Amino acid sequence: MTVKNKSILALSAISLITYYFESLAWPLHLGRDGLNYIIYFIDIWAQKPVYQLLMLRRTPMAPVLYGGSLTLWGSVV
């Protein structure tokens, strides 16, 4: 095995290990819309919603899942 093949193999192994650990933690991240989903979930039960336009741009399924899981199990962080 040449040095080039060994470095390609090492780089591939490091990439796979990094991908594995990142994929474990990725579901714990709210993402770029996570805060909007939480605000929507809080606002969806209000008698007079504060952020009506937010509710027009989003479907209620993701906010109910985000908010419901946070209500039931709390946050991980």
N, C-alpha and C positions, 0 to 999 in steps of 0.2 A: 504494500500500500504506500502510495506516495504521500508527500506532505500535503499536496493539494487535496487529495481525496480525504485525508484525515481531517483537514480543516473544514471541508464541506460537511463531513459527517458530524463533526463537533458542533458546527453552526446549526445544522438541522436538529440535533438533539437539544441544544439550548433553546431553539425556537419552539420546539414541541413542548418542552417543560414550561417555558414562559406562557405559551398559549393555554396549557392545562391550568396553571394557577390563576391566570387572568379570567378564564371562563368560569372558575369557581366563584370569583368575587363579582363578576359582572352583573348577575341578577340582583345584587345588593345595592346597586347604583340606581338612583331614581331616573336619571337621564335628564335631558334638557327640558322636558315637559313635566317633570315630576312635581315641581312646585305648583304649576298650573292645575294639575290634577288634584292636589291636596286642597288648594283654594276652592276649586270647583266642588269638591266633596263637602267642604264646610258650608259653602254657599248654597248648595242644592237643597238643603233642609231649611234654609232661612225663609221667613215669610216674605220679606222684601230683599231679594238678592242684591248685593253690592256690585258684583261683576257680571251683569247680564250678557255683555258681549262675549265674555269668555265662554259662557254656556252656549252661545250660538255657534262658536267655532269648533266645539268638541262634542263628541258623542259621550253619553253618560257611562258607558261600560268601563272604560279604563279608570276614571275617577272613583267609581264605586268599588272596583277591585283594589286600587291603591289605598283609598281611605278605609275601606272595610278591613283590609289586612292590617293596617296600622292601628285601627281601633281594637281589633281582636288580639293581635299579638304584640303590638308596640313596635318601636323602632329597634333596629339592630345596633345602631351606633350609640 
